[in-house]
Amino acid sequence: MNSKTLSSWMLIVAPFLFFLVFFIGWEVLIGSSENTSEEVANILEKRTLVGIFGIIGTIVLASMTTGFALLAWSKADGSTAEGALASIAAMIFVGMTAIVFLTMGMGYPVIGEGTENIAEAEMLWAVSDSMFAGIFLAWTAGNIVLGVALLIENKINQIASGLLLVAGILMLILHLLVGVDDVSEIVWIVPFVLSLISAVVIGIFHLRSEA
């Protein structure tokens, strides 16, 4: 299996698993909470299950970001505009992968030792949750830069490349609206779901491409 095949399948499979693990599995087996205190209390009641979810979630999310990084790196070439943009995108997605491990890893002190110091556990979990904003900001920038690079290169389906760019632009708009209180919930959901869909689509067309 070469890097093209590996990165393509990472982008095809990981978004589906991400949705299943974080949006369905977590809600069904762990449950959501109104605030950090309730969430930590819930986590400490189901520590083994949360630990398993942490490992699976890290593998899934890191697989998706690594898939993007490998795709971008395969297009990196300092002698062309699209190659330079792809190089930047590769660095962004590598950084995003590092944030994934750091963010998910911060949950394990809470799982392992949270009962001994609840206040510290709540602080760590709140920081870990907040760091997801860094993941999505990097994802926004990566989608935009890589989308532009792929459109200029024109070796992967243009619709798929354009969808990646549109997903990044919508995520950017989402960040700009973060301080607006009366925005419909659908506005927050659409860019994120579109980003998952665009990852799958770009993975499919990257797998089928000749380059």
Number of C-alpha atoms within 10 A of each C-alpha: 5 6 13 19 17 18 24 25 19 24 29 25 16 23 22 15 19 21 15 14 19 17 11 14 15 17 13 11 12 18 12 12 13 7 10 15 17 13 18 25 17 16 20 20 14 14 19 13 15 20 17 11 19 19 14 16 21 20 16 22 23 22 22 28 28 23 29 30 26 21 26 27 20 17 22 21 14 12 8 12 15 23 22 17 24 29 22 21 30 27 15 25 29 22 18 25 24 15 18 22 15 14 22 20 15 18 22 19 13 24 22 14 13 22 15 10 10 16 12 15 26 20 15 20 24 18 14 18 16 12 18 15 12 16 19 17 18 21 24 26 20 29 30 25 24 30 29 22 26 25 19 16 17 12 15 21 17 17 14 23 28 19 21 30 26 20 26 29 18 20 27 19 15 20 15 10 14 10 9 9 7 7 12 9 8 8 14 17 12 14 21 18 14 18 23 20 20 26 29 24 21 27 27 19 19 24 19 14 12 8 10
